[in-house]
Structures are given as structure tokens and as C-alpha cells.
């Protein structure tokens, strides 16, 4: 079985899907958010930071090298995060070791995405994988982010079609789409 890379902008269901895959298959979960934050604190000169302007290519390259080394061991992983554009994931993650999917909400408007996020925002701890950082920003900041994310998601969807990467629109019926993916997971990861 292969490891899984889950691409997608923030709040598209990556983390919850990653943990569902991990639970079903016994995989480890690696969040690129934690790797990014570690680089930002320890090696700020790398240009890897939170928000616009982070060096996604450098971060994706590092994660792929790190994960290729990990893949040599017996354990498999789910790598998830918004810092892995599908084009870069396709470039850096070896298809004989990794399968790539991308989650996104290209069919939603900014207002629809905003309402969904605010409806499900959770300020629980990182420990139970339910903390949503969007609880910490204002409505106007979130809407500005969403305008950028939705535009990028449409580009990522096109990239996925071009590269043969599975793209799942999680804007509608997210839970049923997650359940369907989990149901067919063994076949997908062969």
C-alpha cells in the first residue's frame, strides 16, 4: 500500500479525512502546518512561514524528501496540508510510494464557504484534532482569505484534471464523499 498526500486549501476537510484514513489503515498522520511552523520558528531565513508568500516549493520539496526516507520504513503515512499544491505534490512525491488527492470547494461562493466555516468552527484543542484556527480571525479577514482560496482552488482543480490527480469537491455532501473515499481506500492506495 502507498502513503497518501492530501492537498487542499484550509477548511476543506483534509485533517478529518487524514485521521479517518489513519484510523482505518493504521497510518501515521503528518500535518504540514506543524512542519511549516517549526521552520518558521527555527529557520526563518528559509522563507517558510504562515500565510501568503510562504515558499511552497521549498516546503513541499523538504516534506517529500523527509517522507521518502520515512516510507522506507514499514509504516505508511497520510500527509495533509494547504501548503502542498497539487502540481508541486505531483512533482516531488514519487507515484510508486504516494497517491495524491486534492480536496476543495470550487462550487461555493465566498459567502457560502464563510457560512459553512462559521457554522462548524471549533475552538477545541489541537490534541483532539478539532481546533479550527479560523475561530481566531475576524469575519472580514476570513472572507478575504476565502476569496483567495476559492480562486486558487479552481486553479488547483484544473491542475488535478491535467495531472490525473483525484479532486474531491467537498463543498457539498462532504461527509458522504469522505465516506465513499474511505470505502474505496484500499483500492485507491494499491
Residue pairs with C-beta under 8 A, 6 or more apart in sequence:
1 25
1 76
1 186
1 189
1 190
2 76
2 96
2 97
2 98
2 99
2 189
2 190
3 27
3 67
3 71
3 76
3 77
3 78
3 79
3 97
3 98
3 99
4 18
4 21
4 27
4 76
4 77
4 78
4 79
4 98
4 99
4 100
4 101
4 189
5 78
5 79
5 80
5 84
5 89
5 93
5 98
5 99
5 100
5 101
6 14
6 17
6 18
6 78
6 79
6 80
6 81
6 84
6 101
6 102
6 103
7 14
7 81
7 82
7 84
7 85
7 86
7 89
7 100
7 101
7 102
7 103
7 156
7 165
8 14
8 80
8 82
8 102
8 103
8 104
8 153
8 156
8 170
9 82
9 104
9 105
9 149
9 150
9 152
9 153
9 156
10 82
10 133
10 134
10 145
10 149
11 113
11 117
11 132
11 134
12 103
12 104
12 105
12 153
12 170
13 103
13 170
13 174
13 178
14 80
14 81
14 82
14 103
15 31
15 80
15 129
16 129
16 178
17 80
17 103
17 178
17 181
17 182
18 29
18 31
18 78
18 80
19 29
19 129
20 178
20 182
21 27
21 78
21 182
21 185
22 28
22 29
22 78
24 182
24 185
25 76
25 185
25 189
27 75
27 76
27 77
27 78
28 75
28 76
28 77
28 78
29 77
29 78
29 80
30 63
30 67
30 77
30 78
30 79
30 80
31 80
31 81
32 59
32 63
32 79
32 80
32 81
32 82
32 83
32 84
33 81
33 82
33 83
35 59
35 62
35 63
35 81
36 48
36 49
36 50
36 54
36 59
36 81
36 83
37 50
39 46
39 48
39 49
39 59
39 62
40 48
40 49
40 50
46 55
46 58
47 53
47 54
47 55
47 58
48 54
48 55
48 58
48 59
48 62
52 148
54 83
56 83
56 84
56 85
56 88
57 88
59 83
60 83
60 84
60 85
60 88
60 89
60 91
60 92
61 88
61 92
63 79
63 84
63 92
64 89
64 92
64 93
64 94
67 77
67 79
67 93
67 98
68 94
68 97
70 77
71 77
71 97
71 98
85 156
85 159
86 100
86 102
86 156
86 159
86 160
86 163
86 165
86 167
87 159
87 163
89 100
89 165
90 100
90 159
90 163
90 165
93 100
99 188
99 189
100 165
100 166
101 165
101 166
101 167
101 168
101 181
102 156
102 157
102 160
102 165
102 166
102 167
102 168
103 167
103 168
103 170
104 153
104 156
104 157
104 167
104 168
104 169
104 170
104 171
105 113
105 150
105 153
105 169
105 170
105 171
106 150
106 153
106 154
106 157
106 169
106 171
107 169
107 171
107 172
108 116
108 150
108 171
109 150
110 143
110 146
110 147
110 150
112 171
113 146
113 149
113 150
113 171
114 139
114 142
114 143
114 146
116 171
117 132
117 134
117 142
117 146
118 139
118 142
120 132
121 132
121 134
121 135
122 130
122 131
122 132
122 135
123 131
123 132
123 135
124 130
124 131
125 131
134 142
137 145
156 167
157 167
157 169
159 165
160 166
160 167
161 167
166 188
168 177
168 181
169 177
170 177
170 178
181 188
